[in-house]
Amino acid sequence: KNQVEQSPQSLIILEGKNCTLQCNYTVSPFSNLRWYKQDTGRGPVSLTIMTFSENTKSNGRYTATLDADTKQSSLHITASQLSDSASYICVVSAGVTGGGNKLTFGTGTQLKVEL
Amino acid sequence: NAGVTQTPKFRVLKTGQSMTLLCAQDMNHEYMYWYRQDPGMGLRLIHYSVGEGTTAKGEVPDGYNVSRLKKQNFLLGLESAAPSQTSVYFCASSYTGTVDEQYFGPGTRLTVT
């Protein structure tokens, strides 16, 4: 069964500090891995999408890494801001017979940035 | 360019009532999806569509029906609502079903009493 596990479940950091969120997955056959940011009461918004051949990808202060051998990914947030307070969801995509992908969503890491 | 919109934003139903959630996208995407999000669980796929006139079951399709009569619209129906269907429902769309980003709507919070 495809699974995506994220840690920590929640995190509180001070504004300006860095943090790293973790994602472990057991998804086969692997197609790509995505990180989404979901603000409270809003829909998820894509931060990065990485395929098998990519091991790092940045989007502003967000940097995602992927180790396909150990089936781990991390999302590093640099110089955090209050607006980074949100749930960060790791999503792993598996190829399916006949084309297309099946997404497996993690439960998210709830990040709170405080003054 | 509004992206993905959903109506209504909130709804309260009594057990046994029916309703339809509407999703619209203006990005000319082929693929559209309906998900539900419950506390402590990742988003789960209810139904999806790979193009106008097509629909397919996802991970948790029971109790729901869908239709895609127009490319830009994807409707989710609950024929006889149950308390277990209390959830936040998200619609999403993408150009293809592979590595393309999925764009999500703002969600519909549904409570069934």
Interface residues (C-beta under 8 A of the other chain):
Chain A: V4 S31 N32 R34 G41 R42 G43 P44 V45 S46 I49 T51 I89 S93 G99 G100 N101 K102 L103 T104 F105 G106 T107 G108
Chain B: V4 Y31 G40 M41 G42 L43 R44 L45 V50 F90 A92 G97 T98 V99 E101 Q102 Y103 F104 G105 P106 G107
